[in-house]
Amino acid sequence: MITTGYGFDTTALEVAAQHDLTGRRAVVTGGASGIGVETVRALAAAGAEVTIAARDQDAAQRVATALVKATGNKTISTAHLDLASPASVKAFARNWDGPLHLLINNAGVMATPLTRTAEGWELQFATNHYGHFALTTGLFNSLRAEGARVVNVSSSAHLMSDVVFDDIHYAHREYDRWQAYGQSKTANVNFAHTGNTYPQVSAA
C-alpha cells in the first residue's frame, strides 16, 4: 500500500509546497479556465516553467499575468492550441523546443450539442481524445526528458459509455451528448493505460 499523508481535503497548493519543480517545464492544456487555472497555479508555485495552451489567447494572457503576480513565477507563458484542429495541434508540437517534463492533458468540452469538426469527427471525441492523443505523440521526443510525466484528466463520466468503435462519431445512432462525453472520457482512461508506450502516462 502506498501512503502519502494527503487526503480528500488536501489542496493542490499544499501538495505543490512539498516539491521543488525549478527547472521543470510543463504544458497545461485548457489552462485558461476551470481546474486548468489551478493546475497552472500549483505548478508555477512549485517553480515550474508553465505554458498555458489554450484557444482563447486573451483569456490565457489574463490568467498568466494574474498568476505571475500571485506566485512570483515569471516563467508562465501562453501558446495557441485548438485541440479540435489537427493543424493547430501539429503546429504546437512543431513549435515546441527542448525538453518537456509535464504534459497535463486537461482541456475538454462537455455535453455539447452534436457538432462535427472539419474532418467530420464528433466534437467531444475529437477534442477530448483525438487532440490530446495527437499532441502527446507529437511531443514524444520532448517527453523523453528524464522523469517526464503525462497526465490525462478524465472523469467518473467515463462510466456512462464505453468507446463504441463501430460508430464513434454517431453516424448511425442517435446522438446523446452525455454518452458522447462519457465515451471521450473512457478514451482518456484507455489512453492512460497504454503500457510503456509513453513515459509514465497516468489518469487523473
LOGU-340278 format. One record per residue: z, x, y of N, C-alpha, C, O, CB in turn; residue in one letter. Coordinates in pm, whole numbers, padded with zeros to 5 digits, always signed. Each point is the difference from the previous one (the first is absolute). Glycine has a CB too. Example, Ala and Ser with C-alpha at 12.3 -4.5 7.8 and 13.67 -1.06 7.14 Angstrom:
+00780+01319-00569+00000-00089+00119+00000+00090+00120+00066+00104-00002+00059-00293-00115a;-00197+00154+00222+00006+00082+00119+00073-00077+00109+00017+00051+00111-00232+00067-00174s;
// end
This chain:
+00000+00083-00120+00000-00083+00120+00000+00087+00125+00074+00098+00010+00048-00280-00135m;-00205+00145+00221-00007+00072+00127+00088-00071+00101-00017-00119+00024-00218+00201-00074i;+00327-00009+00110+00085-00059+00104-00029+00071+00132-00018+00122+00002+00198-00182-00171t;-00184-00016+00277-00034+00058+00130+00109-00016+00105+00001+00073+00099-00236-00120-00154t;+00325-00046+00034+00099-00026+00102-00047-00099+00104+00075-00038+00090+00010+00265-00127g;-00212-00270+00025-00056-00098+00092+00010-00140-00061+00007-00014-00123-00164+00188+00218y;+00157-00275-00011+00009-00137-00049-00090-00093+00078-00083+00045+00080+00315-00001-00152g;-00216-00175+00050-00083-00099+00067+00015+00003+00152-00092-00036+00073+00110-00104-00277f;+00099+00182+00250+00025+00000+00143-00041+00130+00068+00009+00012+00122+00177-00168-00164d;-00230+00254-00036-00039+00129+00057-00129-00014+00079-00097-00058-00048+00210+00178-00141t;-00114-00066+00309-00121-00008+00083-00088+00123-00023+00046+00102-00051+00079-00237+00224t;-00251+00122-00135-00093+00112-00013+00046+00119+00084-00014+00115-00041-00173-00277-00002a;+00242+00133+00161+00046+00109+00085+00119+00073-00062+00013+00121+00016-00093-00248+00184l;+00166+00054-00271+00113+00064-00067-00048+00092-00111+00056+00108-00021+00088-00305+00076e;-00246+00154-00127-00056+00085-00105-00069+00121+00063+00019+00113-00045-00050-00314-00106v;-00049+00176+00254-00076+00109+00064+00094+00105+00058-00035+00119+00004-00148-00281+00049a;+00300+00120-00008+00094+00094+00059+00047+00106-00099+00051+00105+00040+00022-00286+00114a;-00091+00154-00283+00042+00095-00103-00110+00099-00036+00018+00084-00089+00135-00258+00001q;-00267+00166+00156-00114+00084-00036-00062+00064+00124+00000-00057+00109-00043-00089-00307h;-00008+00266+00179-00072+00069+00106-00147+00007-00039-00038+00071-00093+00244+00065+00157d;-00288-00212+00009-00143-00003-00029-00081+00085+00098-00121-00018+00012+00151-00211-00108l;+00036+00320+00164-00070+00090+00091-00108+00077-00076+00026+00055-00106+00182-00034+00250t;-00328-00020-00088-00111+00068-00064-00078-00086-00097-00103+00042-00052+00230+00164+00077g;-00079-00327-00049-00070-00094-00088-00088-00092+00083+00037-00040+00111+00151+00049-00278r;-00304-00042+00114-00096-00086+00070-00013-00131-00075-00013-00002-00123-00112+00203+00211r;+00128-00312-00013-00002-00132-00061-00103-00089+00068-00027+00013+00119+00268+00010-00179a;-00300-00112-00019-00087-00106+00051+00062-00132-00043+00034-00019-00117-00244+00165+00106v;+00224-00239+00106+00050-00133-00030-00107-00100+00040-00027-00018+00119+00269+00089-00085v;-00304-00136-00132-00100-00103+00034+00074-00125+00048+00106-00034-00052-00272+00126-00118t;+00109-00157+00269+00066-00117+00056+00130+00036+00070+00093-00081+00005-00195-00054-00184g;+00108+00255+00233+00123+00048+00062+00026-00055+00139+00096+00041+00066-00125+00160-00199g;-00056-00292+00180+00016-00055+00134+00072-00134+00003+00018-00058+00107-00223+00177-00045a;+00245-00169-00180+00069-00129-00002+00091-00010-00122-00014+00077-00095-00180-00183+00217s;+00287+00010-00117+00084-00032-00114+00077+00118-00056+00050+00085+00074-00209-00262-00125g;+00167+00181-00083+00076+00108-00063-00069+00135+00018+00062+00105-00018+00027-00269-00147i;-00217+00161+00200-00070+00125+00029+00064+00074+00116+00013+00122-00004-00223-00222-00082g;+00250+00026+00191+00064+00062+00116+00130+00067-00042+00029+00113+00040-00133-00285+00112v;+00183+00103-00234+00129+00056-00041-00019+00119-00094+00082+00091-00002+00021-00318+00027e;-00211+00225-00103-00030+00115-00085-00033+00121+00085+00049+00110-00026-00133-00262-00153t;+00001+00132+00281-00032+00109+00091+00126+00050+00069+00020+00121+00013-00250-00216+00023v;+00314+00003+00008+00124+00039+00068+00087+00090-00089+00050+00103+00045-00058-00319+00086r;+00026+00175-00257+00086+00076-00091-00058+00138-00028+00072+00100+00000+00006-00314-00103a;-00208+00220+00077-00063+00129-00029+00006+00092+00120+00028+00119-00013-00180-00232-00151l;+00125+00058+00282+00003+00081+00122+00141+00048+00030+00020+00113+00043-00215-00241+00045a;+00294+00042-00112+00139+00038+00024+00042+00115-00091+00088+00079+00036-00037-00314+00033a;-00114+00244-00186+00031+00108-00093-00082+00125+00027+00014+00100-00071+00044-00272-00098a;-00143+00167+00272-00073+00119+00041-00143+00010-00044-00066+00100+00029+00278+00006-00033g;-00264-00207-00067-00138+00006-00049-00100-00016+00114+00027-00064+00101+00050-00028-00320a;-00193+00151+00200-00115-00025+00087-00069-00125-00055-00048+00000-00113+00017+00250+00175e;+00026-00356+00018-00045-00130-00052-00126-00048+00072-00008+00003+00123+00246-00060-00181v;-00335+00013-00020-00120-00063+00055+00005-00149-00031+00011-00040-00116-00147+00253+00089t;+00129-00294+00132-00007-00145-00016-00147-00038-00017-00079+00015+00093+00290-00052+00047i;-00247-00010-00259-00139-00039-00028-00010-00151+00012+00060-00073-00079-00095+00273-00075a;-00042-00247+00253-00002-00144+00027-00132-00042+00063-00071+00082+00059+00319-00079-00031a;-00280-00132-00043-00121-00054+00064+00016-00009+00150-00089+00038+00075+00040-00167-00282r;+00164+00079+00251+00026-00023+00142+00059+00127+00062+00120+00025-00010-00083-00273-00032d;-00124+00326+00105+00046+00125+00055+00089-00016+00123+00084+00085+00027-00291+00015-00115q;+00189-00208+00162+00090-00024+00114+00142-00023-00049+00096+00056+00055-00287-00154+00077d;+00205+00014-00235+00133-00026-00057+00058+00127-00061+00119+00028+00016-00185-00266-00061a;-00017+00314-00024+00046+00123-00062+00051+00098+00105+00103+00065-00020-00265-00099-00167a;+00091+00044+00298+00041+00093+00105+00131-00044+00065+00083+00083+00034-00323-00027+00006q;+00257-00186-00023+00126-00050+00055+00117+00035-00091+00106+00042+00046-00229-00229+00067r;+00103+00169-00243+00105+00033-00096+00028+00150+00001+00116+00042+00001-00184-00237-00144v;-00037+00275+00144+00017+00145+00001+00079+00045+00122+00092+00082-00011-00306-00057-00114a;+00178-00078+00240+00070+00037+00124+00148-00038-00006+00087+00078+00039-00301-00108+00089t;+00241-00091-00177+00138-00047-00009+00081+00083-00099+00117+00031+00026-00194-00261+00033a;+00016+00268-00172+00075+00073-00101+00017+00147+00034+00098+00062-00041-00184-00222-00126l;-00007+00216+00241+00022+00136+00051+00125+00002+00088+00083+00090-00010-00332-00042+00003v;+00261-00149+00092+00117-00011+00087+00127-00025-00080+00105+00057+00029-00252-00144+00153k;+00138+00000-00283+00119-00038-00077+00049+00111-00092+00121+00016-00019-00199-00251+00030a;-00015+00311-00069+00038+00101-00100+00002+00143+00055+00061+00088-00060-00158-00238-00110t;+00030+00171+00282-00011+00135+00053-00105+00083-00071-00018+00117+00031+00254-00132+00031g;-00305-00045-00158-00104+00068-00076-00134-00020+00071-00049-00113+00008+00177+00082-00226n;-00185+00138+00267-00124-00009+00077-00124+00010-00087-00112+00002+00051+00232+00096+00140k;-00102-00090-00323-00116+00016-00090-00039-00131-00066-00038-00003-00117+00107+00239+00077t;-00060-00346+00115-00048-00130-00048-00134-00026+00066-00011-00001+00123+00248-00088-00157i;-00340+00067-00046-00134-00022+00052-00061-00125-00061+00060-00061-00089-00088+00308+00123s;-00089-00284+00011-00068-00118-00051-00142+00035-00042-00059+00096+00048+00200-00243+00099t;-00194+00066-00237-00140+00014-00043-00051-00136-00044+00074-00079-00058-00038+00321-00013a;-00162-00268+00099-00057-00129-00036-00026-00007-00149-00052+00093-00061-00051-00112+00288h;+00141-00094-00286-00029-00025-00141-00010-00149-00024+00095-00074+00024+00023+00286-00090l;-00234-00256+00017-00021-00139-00042-00021+00003-00151-00107+00038-00047+00004-00109+00272d;+00205+00031-00299-00005+00011-00146-00104-00091-00064-00040+00024-00114+00278+00035+00122l;-00283-00161+00064-00102-00090-00053-00141+00056+00018-00097-00059-00046+00248-00133+00096a;-00161+00307+00017-00130+00063+00026-00009+00132-00074+00067+00095+00038-00079-00206+00186s;-00071+00120-00328-00016+00127-00071-00040+00114+00094+00043+00114-00020-00106-00243-00184p;-00019+00099+00304-00042+00105+00093+00118+00054+00080+00010+00121+00023-00236-00228-00008a;+00316+00017+00027+00118+00043+00074+00092+00084-00087+00054+00101+00046-00071-00307+00095s;+00036+00166-00265+00085+00075-00091-00057+00139-00024+00072+00100+00002+00002-00314-00113v;-00205+00221+00088-00065+00130-00022+00014+00089+00123+00024+00120-00013-00186-00228-00145k;+00147+00050+00276+00010+00078+00123+00140+00056+00018+00017+00115+00039-00195-00257+00063a;+00279+00059-00131+00138+00047+00012+00024+00119-00093+00054+00103+00042+00021-00335+00021f;-00114+00217-00189+00021+00107-00097-00079+00125+00038+00050+00112-00014-00012-00283-00165a;-00159+00153+00226-00084+00113+00039+00060+00075+00119-00011+00122+00008-00191-00244-00093r;+00263+00049+00176+00054+00062+00122+00138+00061-00019+00048+00075+00085-00181-00237+00044n;+00199+00130-00242+00132+00057-00023-00014+00149-00033-00083+00039-00082+00171-00262+00002w;-00006+00304+00143-00010+00144-00019+00135+00055-00045+00103-00027+00061-00283+00042+00114d;+00178+00061-00282+00122+00065-00046+00076-00081-00102-00047-00105-00045+00059+00215+00262g;+00107-00062-00253+00078-00065-00105+00057-00135+00045+00017-00025+00119+00039+00250-00209p;-00028-00309-00008+00067-00128+00023+00110-00013-00104-00025+00008-00120-00186-00115+00217l;+00334+00087-00050+00114-00002-00090+00045-00141-00036+00055-00022-00108+00014+00238+00206h;-00092-00311-00009+00045-00138-00022-00108-00098+00044-00037-00004+00117+00277+00074-00084l;-00290-00148-00127-00094-00107+00032+00068-00131-00034+00024-00031-00117-00228+00178+00072l;+00235-00225+00148+00067-00128-00019-00103-00111+00015-00038-00035+00112+00259+00127-00026i;-00267-00146-00197-00100-00107-00001+00071-00133+00025+00034-00073-00093-00183+00203-00067n;+00170-00160+00286+00083-00113+00041-00079-00119+00054+00042-00114-00018+00134+00278+00068n;-00287-00139+00016-00072-00107+00070-00045-00109-00096-00021+00023-00119-00056+00143+00288a;+00063-00285-00115-00051-00108-00084-00020-00129+00078+00053-00017+00110+00061+00121-00302g;-00189-00194+00133-00016-00135+00053+00056-00095-00104-00003+00029-00119-00203+00033+00258v;+00258-00176-00094+00071-00088-00091-00040-00146+00016+00002-00055+00110+00187+00215-00106m;-00226-00221-00116-00026-00145-00008-00101-00047+00104+00021-00102+00066+00209+00073-00153a;-00337+00102+00100-00104-00037+00097-00092-00108-00058-00010-00013-00122+00020+00246+00221t;-00077-00309-00013-00107-00088-00049-00107+00085-00068-00007+00121+00022+00052-00288+00163p;-00125+00105-00267-00104+00075-00070-00091+00069+00102-00066-00065+00081+00074-00096-00275l;-00008+00293+00188-00080+00081+00091-00062+00111-00082+00064+00056-00089+00085-00109+00288t;-00273+00084-00170-00069+00105-00074-00038+00115+00093-00035-00021+00116-00051-00151-00279r;+00092+00292+00110-00042+00116+00076-00152+00006+00003-00068-00083-00061+00279+00208-00002t;-00264-00028+00133-00145+00017+00008-00060+00025-00138-00118-00029-00023+00142+00119+00254a;+00057-00037-00322-00046+00026-00137+00010-00123-00089-00045+00002-00114+00114+00236+00142e;-00009-00346+00024+00017-00122-00077+00130-00005-00078+00020-00088-00083-00264+00078+00066g;+00334+00105+00044+00127+00006-00070+00101-00094+00064-00002-00020+00121-00044+00257-00186w;+00134-00296-00017+00109-00081+00053+00092+00089+00083+00039+00108-00046-00053-00268-00151e;+00047+00117+00317+00064+00085+00100+00133+00058-00045+00026+00119+00022-00139-00254+00148l;+00199+00054-00232+00132+00052-00036-00009+00111-00104+00069+00101+00011+00028-00324+00041q;-00181+00204-00152-00015+00103-00101-00067+00124+00059+00037+00113-00032-00052-00290-00146f;-00083+00155+00264-00072+00112+00062+00093+00083+00087-00005+00123-00004-00204-00258+00000a;+00293+00068+00081+00089+00071+00092+00118+00061-00073+00027+00120+00012-00096-00274+00169t;+00139+00072-00257+00127+00043-00059-00017+00099-00114+00084+00087-00020+00009-00305+00085n;-00202+00204-00140-00020+00092-00112-00118+00094+00018+00017+00122+00005+00082-00294-00150h;-00220+00117+00156-00117+00088+00008+00014+00105+00109-00025+00118-00022-00113-00305-00064y;+00180+00142+00205+00011+00092+00113+00097+00113-00028-00030+00116+00028-00025-00303+00124g;+00172+00152-00206+00099+00103-00027-00042+00092-00115+00027+00120+00002+00150-00276+00082h;-00242+00098-00185-00049+00083-00110-00101+00102+00051+00007+00118-00034+00031-00308-00128f;-00131+00143+00245-00102+00090+00055+00062+00105+00092-00042+00115+00001-00127-00300-00017a;+00270+00143+00093+00066+00094+00090+00071+00110-00079-00011+00118+00033+00040-00301+00136l;+00042+00144-00273+00074+00097-00080-00093+00097-00070+00025+00121+00000+00154-00289-00033t;-00286+00117-00025-00094+00090-00066-00072+00088+00101-00030+00116-00027-00001-00284-00157t;+00003+00112+00302-00066+00079+00105+00086+00113+00052-00051+00102+00045-00074-00304+00017g;+00256+00183-00069+00094+00102+00049+00055+00087-00114+00096+00075+00020-00035-00228+00168l;-00121+00141-00305+00057+00064-00119+00023+00150+00019+00106+00051-00036-00220-00223-00102f;+00018+00242+00193+00015+00145+00015+00115+00034+00094+00072+00097-00022-00317-00069-00021n;+00261-00107+00148+00112+00024+00093+00133-00030-00067+00102+00061+00033-00251-00116+00161s;+00149-00038-00289+00123-00039-00070+00038+00098-00111+00096-00021-00074-00151-00216+00126l;-00021+00344-00062+00038+00105-00094+00113+00086+00056+00047+00093-00066-00280-00091-00023r;+00278-00034+00211+00111+00073+00061+00123-00008-00091+00022-00099-00069-00113+00051+00300a;+00171+00153-00229+00119+00004-00084+00094-00117+00031+00034-00024+00116-00054+00274-00129e;+00059-00320-00091+00096-00109+00016-00057-00124+00065+00076-00083+00050+00094+00254-00035g;-00302-00187-00016-00062-00117+00065+00038-00128-00073+00020-00001-00121-00211+00143+00198a;+00201-00250-00001+00035-00131-00056-00093-00107+00057-00037+00004+00117+00278+00068-00143r;-00278-00167-00059-00075-00118+00042+00085-00121-00033+00045-00016-00114-00270+00129+00078v;+00249-00199+00134+00079-00122-00020-00089-00121+00026-00055-00013+00109+00269+00133-00042v;-00227-00207-00165-00072-00125+00017+00101-00112+00022+00083-00027-00087-00274+00109-00058n;+00186-00146+00259+00094-00107+00030-00052-00130-00061-00100-00055+00044+00172+00170+00171v;-00002-00163-00317-00038-00123-00066+00097-00110+00040+00061+00007+00106-00161+00121-00300s;+00115-00229+00109+00081-00116+00033+00029-00077-00128-00075+00008-00097-00025-00021+00330s;+00211-00063-00231+00027-00087-00115-00108-00106-00015-00007-00068-00102+00252+00108+00132s;-00330-00054+00072-00113-00093-00009-00097+00040-00110-00086-00080-00038+00110+00033+00281a;-00011+00169-00295-00089+00039-00111+00023-00090-00121-00086-00009-00088+00086+00247+00171h;+00114-00304-00089+00028-00091-00111-00086-00126+00006-00006-00076-00097+00239+00164+00091l;-00299-00111+00118-00081-00121+00017-00133+00007-00074-00058-00103-00033+00165+00071+00252m;-00155+00154-00245-00131+00009-00065-00024+00139-00057+00034+00101+00062-00121-00275+00093s;+00028+00177-00274-00057+00124-00050-00128+00028+00077-00045-00083+00080+00145+00046-00311d;-00158+00153+00209-00134+00026+00052-00099-00070-00092-00009+00033-00118+00079+00192+00220v;-00144-00321-00048-00096-00076-00080-00132+00074+00005-00085-00025+00086+00201-00196-00038v;-00133+00313-00141-00116+00089+00004-00132-00073-00014-00103+00048+00046+00247+00129-00140f;-00143-00294+00030-00124-00075-00015-00046-00065+00130-00117-00038+00013+00181-00003-00249d;+00027+00029+00332-00038-00064+00127+00097+00043+00111+00068-00083+00060-00164-00116-00185d;+00100+00327+00151+00091+00054+00102-00024-00066+00135+00096-00028+00073-00088+00245-00196i;-00133-00241+00157-00035-00042+00136-00023-00151+00016-00061-00044+00098-00038+00269-00070h;+00147-00302-00124-00006-00146+00010-00143-00050+00020-00027-00084+00087+00257+00086+00007y;-00318+00049-00175-00138-00048+00005-00016-00127-00084-00088-00081+00028+00007+00316+00007a;+00167-00253-00137-00018-00110-00094+00125-00084-00020+00001-00088-00086-00171+00226-00027h;+00275-00115+00188+00122-00079-00012+00048-00042+00138-00035+00061+00101+00096+00059-00313r;+00018-00223+00213+00052-00050+00127+00093+00103+00062+00086+00057-00067-00106-00295-00014e;+00002+00260+00208+00080+00100+00069+00140-00051+00027+00019-00112+00048-00226+00204+00056y;+00305-00009-00134+00139-00027+00034+00051+00123+00073+00006+00110-00056+00030-00264-00146d;+00001+00136+00327+00033+00116+00084+00121+00078-00049+00006+00122+00015-00102-00245+00175r;+00195+00053-00250+00118+00070-00050-00028+00071-00131+00050+00110-00023+00094-00278+00138w;-00222+00105-00202-00038+00070-00123-00085+00122+00031+00012+00104-00065-00003-00321-00061q;-00095+00204+00226-00084+00114+00040+00087+00114+00052-00025+00117-00028-00164-00274+00084a;+00292+00121+00021+00092+00102+00049+00075+00063-00117+00013+00122-00007+00012-00245+00225y;+00024+00040-00310+00071+00052-00117-00087+00092-00083+00047+00103-00049+00089-00309+00047g;-00262+00170-00014-00093+00085-00075-00011+00137+00064-00001+00102-00069-00127-00305-00002q;+00120+00206+00204-00012+00128+00069+00128+00083-00015-00007+00123-00009-00152-00228+00172s;+00275+00039-00166+00126+00071-00017+00016+00052-00143+00059+00106-00021+00043-00249+00201k;-00153+00068-00277-00002+00050-00138-00086+00125-00009+00035+00096-00070+00000-00329-00018t;-00147+00232+00158-00087+00117+00001+00073+00120+00059-00018+00113-00047-00184-00261+00067a;+00284+00126+00084+00079+00109+00057+00095+00059-00105+00013+00122-00011-00028-00230+00237n;+00080+00021-00301+00092+00046-00104-00076+00077-00108+00043+00107-00042+00109-00303+00087v;-00265+00141-00090-00079+00067-00103-00046+00138+00048+00000+00097-00076-00076-00320-00010n;+00038+00230+00213-00043+00128+00058+00113+00102-00006-00025+00119-00020-00136-00241+00171f;+00284+00076-00132+00115+00090-00001+00035+00048-00140+00083+00090-00016+00002-00207+00217a;-00146+00058-00302+00029+00038-00138-00123+00062-00065-00035-00033-00114+00207-00151+00099h;-00238+00271+00088-00121+00065-00051+00030+00135-00061-00089+00086-00008-00044-00206+00181t;+00257+00140-00215+00034+00125-00067-00003+00119+00093+00052-00006+00112-00142-00088-00320g;+00029+00200+00163-00001+00125+00075-00127+00018+00081-00030+00110+00046+00174-00011-00220n;-00219-00207+00192-00125+00011+00076+00027+00041+00144-00079+00073+00060-00026-00246-00208t;+00216+00126+00203+00035+00030+00138+00139+00064+00003+00080-00022-00090-00222-00170+00175y;+00169+00271+00019+00129+00068+00007+00113-00097+00031+00011-00049+00112-00128+00256-00039p;+00201-00233-00171+00121-00081+00020-00028-00132+00072+00064-00031+00100+00066+00242-00095q;-00225-00288-00056-00027-00132+00057+00111-00095-00042+00036-00005-00118-00286+00047+00115v;+00304-00118+00097+00109-00092-00034-00016-00131+00073-00064-00006+00105+00214+00199-00145s;-00091-00297-00016-00003-00131+00065+00131-00022+00073+00104+00052-00040-00258-00144-00136a;+00149+00016+00284+00122-00032+00074+00001-00149+00031+00094-00049+00063-00086+00282+00036a;
// end
